[in-house]
């Protein structure tokens, strides 16, 4: 009886040991698969995941992950190709529009030198206004294509945020006051310094101030904090949460800004992220807040 009992116990012990070894191997295989999968997601490689495990289910899992990886790569390549084609199209369109616009301006200048009736002068002035608007939109398209050009690197240097922001506000002050907007500005006495591209930063501030001109109900609060946060806040009753959520999407415009390409905030977002910062938009109680944040180097 004792021999039989010890035999059963021994057999069970062997089975348990075998199961433990098998589970351990399966766990290692799963960890390796997870690690390889994470690596494949962040690297552009055609290498698939391989496993040394002979377990049927582990191999099925590996095959299914590889199948999904192939689909993901195909979708990524289609996206990259489409994005590249779009950038090229924007560049070509902006260049193609510049040439006839230059000719239009030339003809308008020649026409204004001729004698004309009051009604003709009025029509020419209307044409000039429309041509000026088209030139602005074309220039915005061109700048967007330049910003997105592959291989273009920003020139970074120590920049005083206070100074660049003050200069940008001063450049827009006359236009803001014409619209009845007197900005409330709050800045620290301490210089807030970050390593950024000064020209790109000025473009960001310019686009944010233009955005305030489009959507503000008549107010604008600009706050700079010592930690590198900048808030642009204004009443914007013409917007809603859905529209605010799409403000950074390229080519997105709302009815209140039909004279825009919808690229201003998209350009700002691209530049801010290229400089290592972040930009967000919030909408609460009909107030739009756009926050730009540039952390100090070595901090997140």
GIURTA-V837906 format. One record per residue. RES is the residue in three letters. SS is DSSP state (@ for helix, = for strand, . for the rest). NEAR is the number of other ideal C-beta (glycine too) atoms within 12 Angstrom. Layout:
<<RES | SS | NEAR> <RES | SS | NEAR>>
//
This chain:
<<UNK | . | 7> <UNK | @ | 8> <UNK | @ | 9> <UNK | @ | 10> <UNK | @ | 11> <UNK | @ | 12> <UNK | @ | 13> <UNK | @ | 14> <UNK | @ | 14> <UNK | @ | 14> <UNK | @ | 14> <UNK | @ | 14> <UNK | @ | 14> <UNK | @ | 14> <UNK | @ | 14> <UNK | @ | 14> <UNK | @ | 14> <UNK | @ | 14> <UNK | @ | 14> <UNK | @ | 14> <UNK | @ | 14> <UNK | @ | 19> <UNK | @ | 17> <UNK | @ | 15> <UNK | @ | 20> <UNK | @ | 24> <UNK | @ | 17> <UNK | @ | 19> <UNK | @ | 26> <UNK | @ | 23> <UNK | @ | 17> <UNK | @ | 23> <UNK | @ | 32> <UNK | @ | 20> <UNK | @ | 16> <UNK | @ | 25> <UNK | @ | 26> <UNK | @ | 15> <UNK | @ | 17> <UNK | @ | 25> <UNK | @ | 18> <UNK | @ | 12> <UNK | . | 14> <UNK | . | 13> <UNK | . | 14> <UNK | . | 15> <UNK | . | 15> <UNK | . | 22> <UNK | . | 32> <UNK | . | 19> <UNK | . | 29> <UNK | . | 16> <UNK | . | 25> <UNK | . | 13> <UNK | . | 20> <UNK | @ | 12> <UNK | @ | 17> <UNK | @ | 28> <UNK | @ | 20> <UNK | @ | 15> <UNK | @ | 23> <UNK | @ | 28> <UNK | @ | 19> <UNK | @ | 18> <UNK | @ | 27> <UNK | @ | 24> <UNK | @ | 16> <UNK | @ | 19> <UNK | @ | 28> <UNK | @ | 19> <UNK | @ | 14> <UNK | @ | 21> <UNK | @ | 22> <UNK | @ | 15> <UNK | @ | 14> <UNK | @ | 21> <UNK | @ | 16> <UNK | @ | 14> <UNK | @ | 14> <UNK | @ | 16> <UNK | @ | 14> <UNK | @ | 14> <UNK | @ | 17> <UNK | @ | 18> <UNK | @ | 14> <UNK | @ | 20> <UNK | @ | 25> <UNK | @ | 18> <UNK | @ | 19> <UNK | @ | 32> <UNK | @ | 25> <UNK | @ | 17> <UNK | @ | 22> <UNK | @ | 31> <UNK | @ | 20> <UNK | @ | 17> <UNK | @ | 26> <UNK | @ | 22> <UNK | @ | 15> <UNK | @ | 17> <UNK | @ | 28> <UNK | @ | 18> <UNK | @ | 14> <UNK | @ | 23> <UNK | @ | 23> <UNK | @ | 15> <UNK | @ | 18> <UNK | @ | 26> <UNK | @ | 16> <UNK | @ | 13> <UNK | @ | 20> <UNK | @ | 18> <UNK | . | 11> <UNK | . | 13> <UNK | . | 9> <UNK | . | 16> <UNK | . | 10> <UNK | @ | 10> <UNK | @ | 10> <UNK | @ | 15> <UNK | @ | 17> <UNK | @ | 13> <UNK | @ | 17> <UNK | @ | 25> <UNK | @ | 18> <UNK | @ | 15> <UNK | @ | 22> <UNK | @ | 22> <UNK | @ | 16> <UNK | @ | 19> <UNK | @ | 26> <UNK | @ | 19> <UNK | @ | 19> <UNK | @ | 24> <UNK | @ | 23> <UNK | @ | 23> <UNK | @ | 30> <UNK | @ | 30> <UNK | @ | 23> <UNK | @ | 35> <UNK | @ | 36> <UNK | @ | 27> <UNK | @ | 30> <UNK | @ | 35> <UNK | @ | 32> <UNK | @ | 26> <UNK | @ | 36> <UNK | . | 28> <UNK | . | 20> <UNK | . | 14> <UNK | . | 7> <UNK | . | 17> <UNK | . | 12> <UNK | . | 27> <UNK | . | 16> <UNK | . | 20> <UNK | = | 17> <UNK | = | 19> <UNK | = | 30> <UNK | = | 24> <UNK | @ | 39> <UNK | @ | 29> <UNK | @ | 22> <UNK | @ | 34> <UNK | @ | 41> <UNK | @ | 22> <UNK | @ | 21> <UNK | @ | 35> <UNK | @ | 34> <UNK | @ | 20> <UNK | @ | 18> <UNK | @ | 32> <UNK | @ | 21> <UNK | @ | 15> <UNK | @ | 22> <UNK | @ | 27> <UNK | @ | 16> <UNK | @ | 12> <UNK | . | 23> <UNK | . | 14> <UNK | . | 28> <UNK | . | 21> <UNK | . | 34> <UNK | = | 18> <UNK | = | 25> <UNK | = | 21> <UNK | . | 26> <UNK | . | 20> <UNK | . | 9> <UNK | . | 14> <UNK | . | 19> <UNK | . | 31> <UNK | = | 21> <UNK | = | 37> <UNK | = | 23> <UNK | = | 35> <UNK | . | 27> <UNK | @ | 27> <UNK | @ | 23> <UNK | @ | 36> <UNK | @ | 41> <UNK | @ | 28> <UNK | @ | 34> <UNK | @ | 43> <UNK | @ | 41> <UNK | @ | 31> <UNK | @ | 39> <UNK | @ | 43> <UNK | @ | 38> <UNK | @ | 34> <UNK | @ | 41> <UNK | @ | 39> <UNK | @ | 32> <UNK | @ | 32> <UNK | @ | 41> <UNK | . | 36> <UNK | . | 22> <UNK | . | 21> <UNK | . | 24> <UNK | . | 39> <UNK | = | 26> <UNK | = | 37> <UNK | = | 27> <UNK | = | 34> <UNK | . | 22> <UNK | . | 20> <UNK | . | 20> <UNK | . | 36> <UNK | = | 29> <UNK | = | 41> <UNK | = | 31> <UNK | = | 46> <UNK | = | 32> <UNK | = | 35> <UNK | = | 22> <UNK | . | 35> <UNK | . | 18> <UNK | . | 20> <UNK | . | 33> <UNK | . | 19> <UNK | @ | 17> <UNK | @ | 13> <UNK | @ | 26> <UNK | @ | 27> <UNK | @ | 18> <UNK | . | 20> <UNK | . | 40> <UNK | . | 30> <UNK | . | 21> <UNK | . | 28> <UNK | . | 23> <UNK | . | 24> <UNK | . | 26> <UNK | . | 25> <UNK | @ | 15> <UNK | @ | 22> <UNK | @ | 27> <UNK | . | 13> <UNK | . | 21> <UNK | . | 30> <UNK | . | 33> <UNK | . | 30> <UNK | . | 38> <UNK | @ | 42> <UNK | @ | 45> <UNK | @ | 33> <UNK | @ | 38> <UNK | @ | 42> <UNK | @ | 34> <UNK | @ | 31> <UNK | @ | 39> <UNK | @ | 36> <UNK | @ | 22> <UNK | @ | 27> <UNK | . | 36> <UNK | . | 26> <UNK | . | 35> <UNK | = | 24> <UNK | = | 35> <UNK | = | 25> <UNK | = | 35> <UNK | = | 21> <UNK | = | 26> <UNK | = | 15> <UNK | . | 13> <UNK | . | 21> <UNK | = | 25> <UNK | = | 39> <UNK | = | 32> <UNK | = | 42> <UNK | = | 27> <UNK | = | 44> <UNK | = | 27> <UNK | . | 39> <UNK | . | 21> <UNK | . | 20> <UNK | . | 16> <UNK | . | 8> <UNK | . | 12> <UNK | . | 11>>
//
